[in-house]
Amino acid sequence: MNADIQQRIKEQVTTHPVVLYMKGNPQFPQCGFSANAVGILNALGVKELFTVDVLQEPEIRNGIKEYANWPTIPQLYIKGEFVGGSDIMTEMYQSGELKKLLAS
């Protein structure tokens, strides 16, 4: 595990209220799961979304999987806490839980 990458990820997730590690960017997601994640955050009116395109940064792509111990991309962090990937985001969005988490 690369300590520099882990430190960089930690800084990203703790200095921004909402962070999404995704394939592509919010305007041009490069996979359906990333597009779904962005769609959910847009639907919830998230204005301060910090995204990292893991396709542009392969070391982050590998590092984020270790950081959260979660094998897939996208990954959502709110206030420094790992929330989950696309499926978990969808479930939390449908239940209203994600909206509450963003509002807190």
Backbone as numpy.savetxt, mean C-alpha at the origin, in Angstrom:
# Nx Ny Nz CAx CAy CAz Cx Cy Cz
18.27 -9.93 4.39 17.43 -8.74 4.39 18.32 -7.49 4.39
18.07 -6.61 3.45 18.87 -5.40 3.32 18.37 -4.34 4.30
19.20 -4.00 5.27 18.81 -3.06 6.33 18.48 -1.67 5.78
19.21 -1.23 4.75 18.95 0.09 4.15 17.55 0.15 3.55
17.19 -0.90 2.82 15.87 -0.96 2.20 14.79 -1.00 3.27
15.00 -1.81 4.30 14.02 -1.91 5.39 13.84 -0.56 6.08
14.95 0.16 6.27 14.89 1.48 6.88 14.11 2.46 5.98
14.37 2.37 4.69 13.68 3.25 3.73 12.18 2.99 3.75
11.79 1.72 3.76 10.38 1.35 3.80 9.76 1.88 5.10
10.47 1.69 6.20 9.96 2.15 7.50 9.73 3.66 7.47
10.68 4.40 6.88 10.51 5.86 6.77 9.31 6.21 5.92
9.13 5.50 4.80 7.99 5.78 3.92 6.66 5.55 4.64
6.55 4.43 5.33 5.25 4.11 5.95 4.98 4.92 7.21
6.03 5.47 7.83 5.80 6.24 9.05 5.72 7.74 8.81
6.21 8.23 7.66 6.15 9.67 7.41 4.96 10.08 6.55
4.26 9.11 5.98 3.07 9.40 5.17 1.87 8.69 5.80
0.72 9.38 5.88 -0.43 8.75 6.54 -0.96 7.51 5.80
-0.94 7.55 4.46 -1.44 6.42 3.67 -0.40 6.09 2.59
0.09 4.86 2.62 1.11 4.42 1.66 0.63 3.16 0.97
0.74 3.17 -0.37 0.38 2.00 -1.14 1.57 1.58 -2.00
2.06 0.38 -1.74 3.09 -0.23 -2.60 2.33 -0.96 -3.68
2.57 -0.58 -4.92 1.75 -1.11 -6.01 2.59 -1.33 -7.27
1.98 -1.97 -8.25 2.60 -2.13 -9.56 2.03 -1.02 -10.44
2.92 -0.13 -10.90 2.47 1.02 -11.67 2.25 2.21 -10.75
1.41 3.15 -11.20 1.08 4.31 -10.39 -0.42 4.52 -10.42
-0.95 5.43 -9.60 -2.41 5.60 -9.54 -3.06 5.91 -10.90
-2.34 6.62 -11.77 -2.90 6.95 -13.08 -2.86 5.74 -14.04
-1.81 4.92 -13.90 -1.64 3.76 -14.78 -1.24 2.52 -13.98
-2.18 1.94 -13.23 -1.84 0.71 -12.49 -1.46 -0.40 -13.49
-0.47 -1.21 -13.11 0.04 -2.24 -14.01 -0.50 -3.63 -13.69
-1.44 -3.73 -12.76 -2.11 -5.01 -12.52 -3.49 -4.74 -11.95
-4.37 -5.70 -12.10 -5.75 -5.54 -11.64 -5.86 -5.31 -10.15
-5.00 -5.96 -9.37 -5.06 -5.82 -7.92 -4.66 -4.40 -7.50
-3.64 -3.85 -8.16 -3.22 -2.48 -7.87 -4.32 -1.49 -8.28
-4.94 -1.75 -9.44 -6.03 -0.89 -9.91 -7.19 -0.92 -8.92
-7.50 -2.09 -8.40 -8.56 -2.24 -7.41 -8.24 -1.45 -6.15
-7.00 -1.56 -5.68 -6.58 -0.86 -4.46 -6.70 0.65 -4.62
-6.23 1.16 -5.76 -6.32 2.60 -6.03 -7.79 3.03 -6.12
-8.59 2.21 -6.78 -10.02 2.52 -6.91 -10.71 2.65 -5.56
-10.39 1.76 -4.65 -10.97 1.79 -3.31 -10.55 3.06 -2.58
-9.26 3.38 -2.63 -8.77 4.58 -1.93 -9.37 5.85 -2.54
-9.53 5.87 -3.87 -10.18 7.01 -4.52 -11.64 7.12 -4.09
-12.32 5.98 -4.03 -13.73 5.97 -3.63 -13.90 6.49 -2.20
-12.88 6.26 -1.37 -12.93 6.73 0.02 -12.42 8.17 0.16
-12.03 8.77 -0.96 -11.62 10.16 -0.95 -10.26 10.42 -0.33
-9.36 9.43 -0.40 -8.01 9.62 0.15 -7.27 10.63 -0.71
-6.85 11.72 -0.08 -6.15 12.78 -0.81 -4.63 12.63 -0.68
-4.16 12.27 0.48 -2.72 12.18 0.72 -2.22 10.76 0.54
-2.30 10.27 -0.69 -1.85 8.92 -0.97 -0.42 8.96 -1.49
0.46 8.28 -0.77 1.86 8.14 -1.20 1.99 6.76 -1.81
2.39 6.69 -3.08 2.52 5.39 -3.72 3.97 5.13 -4.10
4.32 3.85 -4.12 5.64 3.42 -4.57 5.41 2.36 -5.65
5.97 2.62 -6.84 5.86 1.68 -7.95 6.97 0.64 -7.81
6.58 -0.55 -7.38 7.59 -1.60 -7.14 8.22 -2.11 -8.43
7.58 -1.85 -9.57 8.17 -2.26 -10.84 9.39 -1.39 -11.16
9.38 -0.15 -10.68 10.51 0.77 -10.89 11.61 0.56 -9.84
11.24 -0.08 -8.73 12.20 -0.25 -7.63 12.19 -1.71 -7.15
12.92 -2.58 -7.88 12.90 -4.01 -7.55 13.38 -4.32 -6.14
14.30 -3.50 -5.60 14.77 -3.77 -4.24 13.66 -3.52 -3.22
12.80 -2.54 -3.49 11.64 -2.30 -2.62 10.64 -3.44 -2.80
10.47 -3.88 -4.04 9.53 -4.97 -4.33 9.84 -6.21 -3.48
11.12 -6.53 -3.39 11.52 -7.67 -2.56 11.49 -7.31 -1.08
11.96 -6.12 -0.75 12.06 -5.71 0.64 10.71 -5.58 1.34
9.71 -5.12 0.60 8.39 -4.90 1.22 7.75 -6.24 1.59
8.05 -7.27 0.83 7.50 -8.60 1.14 8.07 -9.11 2.46
9.34 -8.80 2.71 9.96 -9.18 3.99 9.48 -8.28 5.12
9.35 -6.98 4.82 8.98 -5.99 5.84 7.64 -6.37 6.49
6.67 -6.71 5.66 5.34 -7.03 6.18 5.13 -8.53 6.36
6.10 -9.31 5.90 5.93 -10.77 5.87 4.64 -11.11 5.11
4.48 -10.44 3.97 3.29 -10.59 3.13 3.78 -10.78 1.70
3.39 -11.85 1.02 4.03 -12.21 -0.25 3.59 -11.43 -1.48
2.50 -10.69 -1.40 1.95 -10.10 -2.62 1.93 -8.57 -2.59
1.81 -8.01 -3.78 1.67 -6.57 -4.01 0.28 -6.42 -4.64
-0.49 -5.42 -4.34 -0.20 -4.23 -3.54 -0.23 -4.49 -2.04
0.35 -3.54 -1.31 0.31 -3.54 0.14 -0.06 -2.15 0.61
-1.03 -2.08 1.51 -1.50 -0.80 2.03 -1.04 -0.62 3.48
-0.54 0.58 3.76 -0.16 0.96 5.13 -0.93 2.22 5.49
-1.50 2.22 6.68 -2.18 3.42 7.19 -1.56 3.75 8.54
-1.04 4.97 8.63 -0.38 5.45 9.86 0.69 4.46 10.35
1.49 3.97 9.40 2.61 3.09 9.74 2.26 1.64 9.96
0.97 1.31 9.94 0.54 -0.07 10.18 0.17 -0.76 8.87
0.63 -1.99 8.72 0.27 -2.79 7.54 -1.20 -3.16 7.63
-1.94 -2.87 6.58 -3.37 -3.19 6.55 -3.61 -4.48 5.79
-3.05 -4.58 4.59 -3.24 -5.80 3.80 -3.13 -5.51 2.33
-3.50 -6.51 1.54 -3.46 -6.40 0.09 -4.85 -6.12 -0.47
-4.99 -6.34 -1.75 -6.21 -6.01 -2.47 -7.45 -6.71 -1.90
-7.36 -8.01 -1.62 -8.53 -8.75 -1.11 -8.97 -8.24 0.25
-8.01 -8.01 1.13 -8.33 -7.52 2.47 -8.90 -6.11 2.38
-8.32 -5.28 1.50 -8.84 -3.93 1.31 -10.28 -3.97 0.83
-10.59 -4.88 -0.10 -11.95 -4.99 -0.63 -12.92 -5.37 0.49
-12.55 -6.36 1.30 -13.40 -6.79 2.41 -13.62 -5.65 3.41
-12.53 -4.95 3.74 -12.62 -3.86 4.72 -13.41 -2.67 4.16
-13.30 -2.46 2.87 -14.07 -1.38 2.22 -15.55 -1.71 2.27
-15.90 -2.94 1.93 -17.31 -3.35 1.90 -17.93 -3.33 3.29
-17.14 -3.63 4.31 -17.68 -3.66 5.68 -17.69 -2.28 6.34
-17.01 -1.31 5.69 -16.93 0.03 6.28 -15.73 0.20 7.20
-15.01 -0.88 7.44 -13.88 -0.87 8.38 -12.73 0.01 7.87
-12.50 -0.03 6.55 -11.39 0.75 5.99 -11.67 2.25 6.12
-12.92 2.63 5.90 -13.29 4.05 6.04 -13.03 4.54 7.48
-13.40 3.70 8.44 -13.19 4.04 9.86 -11.69 4.19 10.16
-10.90 3.27 9.63 -9.46 3.27 9.87 -8.83 4.54 9.28
-9.27 4.93 8.11 -8.74 6.14 7.46 -9.16 7.40 8.20
-10.34 7.36 8.81 -10.88 8.54 9.50 -10.28 8.73 10.89
-9.76 7.67 11.46 -9.28 7.75 12.86 -8.01 8.56 13.00
